[in-house]
């Protein structure tokens, strides 16, 4: 029983060690002359304007 448990633990450890790297394909160092492409930031939406400046839309106070 103990030998089976040790074998299972070694198998699980080996599977975890081989699956630890998320890189697909061979590992390599990038070229030093490679150009880094950074996308421009997304445009911010315009601020919402308040139509009725006279009336403040507030939530009513809770009933007592």
Buried (B, 14 or more C-beta within 10 A) or exposed (E): EEEEEEEEEEEEEEEEEEEEEEEEEEEEEEEEEEEEEEEEEEEEEEEEEEEEEEEEEEEEEEEE
